[in-house]
Amino acid sequence: MNDLMDKIVSLAKRRGFVFPGSEIYGGLSNSWDFGPAGTELKKNIKDLWWKMFVRGRDDILGLDSAIIMNPKVWEASGHVSGFSDPLVECKACHNRFRADQIDINSKCQECGQKNWSETKSFNLLVKTYLGSVEDSKSVAYLRGETAQAMFVDLKNILTSNPKKLPFGVAQTGKAFRNEITTGNFLFRLREFEQMEIEYFIPKPKTDKDWQTHFEHWRKEMWKWFDLAGIDSKKIHEHEIPDDERAHYSKRTIDFEFDYPFGQKELYGLAYRADYDLKQHQKFSGQDLSYVDPETGEKFIPHVIEPTWGVDRTFLAILLSAYYEDDKRVVLKLKPRLAPYIVAVFPLVRNKPEITKKAREVFLHLKSQSLSCVWDDRGNIGKRYYAQDEIGTPWCVTVDYDTLSDDTVTVRDRDTAKQERVAIGKLVENIEFRARQAR
């Protein structure tokens, strides 16, 4: 990792965003836990996405499916037979690598020897067993993507919530892939979260029919970059060539981000046609066709799939928000995403009357559903800098003047400017600032 990534990883641990998983036992390769601040940021990301794409529209329905599904799902989708990466092993040190990410004509980057095995296909599904006996009949898989449940449940969704095409199904949740090569902090994980939409459209009569929907979702993804505070100058659209696309896709765009370790995928947008529903209809024996309520036409819907990775979103937001000068480090997070909208301090800890008043202000703000954090560590300057690193937009300080005039100091994260505000107008003031900062 380069200098900026080292700083991000250090800040993430120091301020409670991300911790190494199982650290007291020596950790686990590329396993990360989200700490108090990280949990709040991650939740805010998912809530904002849900608000924009589900609650903010009348053509999207939500789903929360099981992580372990009938293994036939993954046979039908092609994951059991074709969900793989090319693997090569160094016979000298026995480290394994993705063959498409190294030069096998060169020496091993770990041991310096040149003694490679033949390239083999390595299936990415994470296998498990259900029941008390571990045999072929009890094999199951942790889902490799959230998409398949939206196809499998489509019939039930339409029965319980009749919808006219086009409409979509949205889901957020964990997915698992037994990646050969992990690394670069949160970029490539074996356990990760997705935010996905399967947008079902009528069977296209011309290419323009599906291209119109594809273009709509391309624009929606650009809107999300702005909403989430991801630096659009670091975003590049990469059209995947015909010979590199997934077998089910007729068009795929990768939205790539300028990470410190290179330009790599952040999100994806694919036209999956009718491949998935046809496969599940074939393997299950169930009729998954749609009947147009107006024309009576019966057909298998086609699908546009926009996909967002939660963990990569988290990383891209941190990288976009990170700022430092010779005085301080600041995460200039959008207030709507910041772990805490406001921090409350007593000016000093050794004056009970000030601490008591500060606790009253803190509890009042919390009662008004503002995301608050209490901080009385160290001196006031260190607290300000700590909250700058967490990305807290505003800090409220209760001081000696508060005891006589019921006003507090409100400090702005980005400008470091301070303003006296009456406690009675504090909620209104913070809410106004948050609206202005959108």
C-alpha positions, -999 to +999 in steps of 0.1 A: +000+000+000+012+035-007+014+064+018-023+075+015-036+040+020-014+036+050-029+068+064-064+056+058-059+023+074-042+039+104-070+065+108-096+038+104-083+018+133-074+048+155-108+064+152-130+033+154-139+028+117-123-005+109-103-030+130-083-061+119-106-091+124-096-115+153-066-093+160-059-107+195-054-141+179-031-128+152-059-119+128-072-137+098-061-129+062-082-099+049-108-101+077-120-067+090-144-056+117-163-023+115-159-004+148-184+021+164-177+049+139-175+025+109-207+008+118-225+041+118-210+052+085-218+018+069-254+020+081-257+055+068-244+044+034-270+016+032-298+038+045-290+065+020-290+040-008-323+025+003-338+059+006-327+069-029-335+037-048-364+021-028-383+046-007-376+074-032-392+055-061-425+037-067-411+011-090-387-007-066-396-033-040-373-046-012-361-081-004-341-096+024-333-132+015-314-161+032-277-163+029-278-201+024-301-212-004-310-246-020-277-256-037-297-262-070-300-224-072-262-222-078-263-251-102-289-233-123-271-199-122-239-215-134-219-207-103-212-244-094-197-251-128-184-217-140-179-193-111-141-196-110-108-178-114-076-192-130-052-204-102-015-211-105+008-223-077+045-218-071+058-253-065+087-238-045+069-218-018+034-232-024+018-197-026-012-195-049-020-167-073-046-157-098-030-166-131-045-135-149-029-111-124+007-122-126+032-130-153+039-167-151+069-162-174+086-143-145+098-155-111+075-159-081+071-125-063+073-143-029+103-166-032+121-156-064+119-190-079+104-199-113+086-232-109+049-228-117+022-254-117-003-257-146-032-232-145-064-246-129-099-233-124-106-224-088-143-222-078-151-191-058-182-204-040-177-209-003-189-245+005-205-255+038-225-285+051-260-286+066-269-312+091-249-336+113-232-355+084-207-340+061-213-357+028-224-349-007-260-348+002-255-321+028-234-297+007-246-261+006-230-228-003-228-193+012-243-171-015-217-158-040-240-128-048-273-114-036-288-113-071-301-149-074-327-147-047-343-118-065-348-141-095-359-171-074-384-150-054-398-131-083-429-152-086-438-147-049-430-110-051-454-105-080-481-126-064-480-106-031-472-072-048-486-071-083-465-048-104-465-037-140-432-039-159-408-022-157-401-026-120-372-036-098-363-056-067-336-043-044-315-060-017-286-053+005-267-081+023-237-102+027-221-123+000-190-146+001-163-155-024-133-177-018-110-153-035-075-165-043-060-131-039-073-106-014-058-073-002-057-035-005-077-031+028-115-033+020-111-035-018-111-073-022-127-093+006-140-129+010-169-116+031-185-085+018-218-066+014-236-057-018-264-033-027-281-046-058-311-040-080-326-064-105-347-042-128-371-063-148-382-049-182-405-062-209-390-085-236-372-060-259-385-057-294-355-037-305-321-029-289-333+006-282-359-008-257-333-022-233-307+005-240-332+031-228-334+014-194-297+008-193-290+045-199-314+055-172-295+033-146-262+046-159-273+082-150-288+070-117-254+056-107-237+090-115-263+107-092-253+083-064-217+094-066-227+130-059-251+120-032-226+099-014-197+124-017-176+101-039-152+123-060-166+121-095-133+132-110-119+099-099-146+079-116-142+063-151-166+043-171-150+012-186-170-006-213-163-043-210-154-059-244-175-087-258-148-114-251-144-103-214-180-100-203-198-126-182-215-152-203-250-139-193-243-102-201-250-085-234-235-052-221-215-043-190-200-011-178-176-010-149-174+022-129-138+024-119-123+045-092-088+060-089-076+042-058-041+048-045-032+014-058-046+020-093-078+024-113-100-005-104-137-015-103-160+002-079-195-006-093-210-025-122-240-021-145-250-051-167-278-061-191-284-097-181-312-103-207-334-132-197-306-157-189-312-160-151-350-165-152-348-190-180-322-210-162-343-211-130-374-219-149-355-248-166-340-262-134-370-257-111-397-267-135-417-236-124-432-212-149-414-178-142-429-160-172-448-127-168-482-120-183-488-084-194-521-073-177-531-051-206-521-072-237-521-107-222-487-113-238-466-139-219-428-137-218-397-140-196-387-106-184-353-092-192-331-076-165-309-046-161-286-050-130-269-021-113-246-033-085-229-014-057-204-029-032-209-015+003-173-020+014-158-005-017-182+024-013-170+028+023-134+029+010-141+053-019-159+077+005-130+077+030-105+083+001-127+111-013-133+128+021-097+126+034-080+160+037-049+171+056-027+202+059+001+210+082-022+214+112-048+187+111-064+157+093-101+160+084-126+136+069-149+159+050-178+135+050-213+146+039-233+153+070-259+128+059-232+101+061-210+112+090-210+087+119-221+115+142-237+148+132-226+165+163-202+160+192-209+175+227-180+186+250-178+201+285-150+227+283-133+211+313-139+179+331-132+190+367-162+214+370-193+193+379-217+221+370-203+223+334-203+186+329-239+183+342-250+211+318-232+195+289-248+161+296-282+179+296-274+193+262-262+160+249-293+141+260-315+168+246-299+165+212-302+127+213-339+130+222-344+150+190-330+121+170-297+138+162-268+114+160-245+126+188-213+115+205-200+126+239-164+135+242-146+146+273-111+132+267-080+154+270-080+191+263-105+209+240-081+212+211-074+175+210-111+168+211-117+190+181-089+173+161-102+139+171-137+148+158-122+162+126-107+128+119-140+111+126-157+135+102-181+150+128-195+182+111-201+202+142-189+203+178-209+219+206-189+231+237-205+239+270-184+264+289-185+289+318-206+314+297-232+287+292-240+286+329-249+323+328-265+329+294-276+294+282-255+297+250-230+272+236-201+273+211-208+255+178-176+248+158-177+239+121-155+210+111-144+223+076-138+260+085-130+256+122-150+287+128-171+291+160-204+307+167-224+312+199-259+297+197-287+297+223-294+262+236-331+267+228-322+272+191-295+246+190-315+218+173-328+242+147-293+255+141-278+221+136-306+210+113-303+241+092-266+236+089-272+200+078-297+211+051-273+237+038-245+212+036-263+188+013 
